[in-house]
Amino acid sequence: MSPSPSASPDGRRLLGPLLAGSALFVASWSAISFVPAYSQWLFGDARFYENWGTWIAAHQLPYRDFRIEYPPGSLPVFVAPVYLRKIFGYHGTYFFWLRVELLVFGLLALVAMAVALHHLRASKRRAYGALAVAGVVPVALGPIALFHYDYWAAMFAAAAVAALVARRGVLACMFAAAGAAAKIFPALLIPFALFELWRSGRWRGVGIGAGAALLVLAAAAGPFLVLAPHGLWWAVHVELVRPLEVESFAASLFGMAHVLGGAHLHVVASSGGSHGLTGSAPKIVSDLFGLAMIAVVVAVYVRYVRGSRTAEELVAACAAVVTAYVVFSKVFSPQYLVWLGVLVPLVAGRRGLVASTLLAVILGVTQMWEPYRYAEYFHMSSTWLISLAFVRNLLVLALLGVLALPRPLERHAEKLDPARAPAV
């Protein structure tokens, strides 16, 4: 795995882009947090977080003393604002300290991106662009970005990619496992790390990496497996059996069938305040999309292993598998786009420019109904909102295509300028 051609390897040269991206992130965070048009929507799932965090601080055991459907790795995020508020003399609300926490996670994600760009030997111009895109994600996506804890998992995903391009496979496994303990998607990065460890240390390297990942997961889930196994299994079961979420790509197909052909849809309240489609047809389509997800993710792994295996291709492949998870999952909560906001901007060249542009459009389109018109959307009472969600999902599918498929524009450029060809 070779880095791309670049300027000086001095890490300090990316301090300017990092500061610029961080300033944009703070400005975006401030706009969402304090501009009334945005801030009045800053509750959502955070209401659940406040209850769970307060109960944990009162020494109740999650999964045993109260039911919670989120993974164990999410628990520190829920309880930390309770203690932060106490440390600072009970000034501010739980929701304010939750947002402060998310601000820190987002800034750390930008640091991880800067580390990745340094090891990719990215130019300053490219670094400014990548970190600027990541910096404006909160305001582009809207309030939904700051009343969910997804920046916690996104931070670990960005750190895992940074470790990968720095050739620290074991560390990448640990970061990805820590993220997977909070949200499942970072686990998709572990096979890349294991492959790189196999290349350098064969099966011994793979064993060390897999062992490190399992150790992190055991540290997060082990206590609850011992003390509250039934509650933990209940949380897993809830996620496995939840219906096809109304904003997912598969559900948007049914939405268009409703708009164009008058198909009858049965929408029910689901876990976490979301809504899903019930019935045999949505279940079958959901299962088919799950199989498609597996096929696409495996295809991306195979293409990377059989390809040039440059660091740039590795970053694009990491972004592609996470995008595939978003596209084909039976749940597509809009805050999932936060994950893409720290991975897609790292992709280089014309492919990266097209991908980041698509991501910006996807974020803006999503904010047109989330969270302001979500109730109108899930009631399936607005033709234009149903159509808009379908178009948004098509754009995410197009983003997956840009990230995962061969690069005709880049290859044409390489023919014109052989110096740009990847090192094998």
ABEGO torsion letter per residue (X at the ends): XBBBBBBBABAAAAAAAAAAAAAAAAAAAAAAAABAAAAAABBEAAAAAAAAAAAAAAGBBBGAABBBABBAAAAAAAAAAAAAAAAAGGBEBAAAAAAAAAAAAAAAAAAAAAAAAAAAGBBAAAAAAAAAAAAAAAAAAEAAAAABAAAAAAAAAAAAAAAAAAGBAAAAAAAAAAAAAABAAAAAAAAAAAAAAAAAAEAAAAAAAAAAAAAAAAAAAAAAAAABAAAAAAAAAAAAABBBBAABAAAAAAAAAAAAAGBBBBBBBBBGGBBBBBEAAAAAAAAAAAAAAAAAAAAAAAAAAABAGBAAAAAAAAAAAAAAAAAABABBBAAAAAAAAAAAAABBEAAAAAAAAAAAAAAAAAAAAOAAAAAAAAAGABAAAAAAAAAAAAAAAAAAAAAABBBAAAAAAAAABAAABBBX
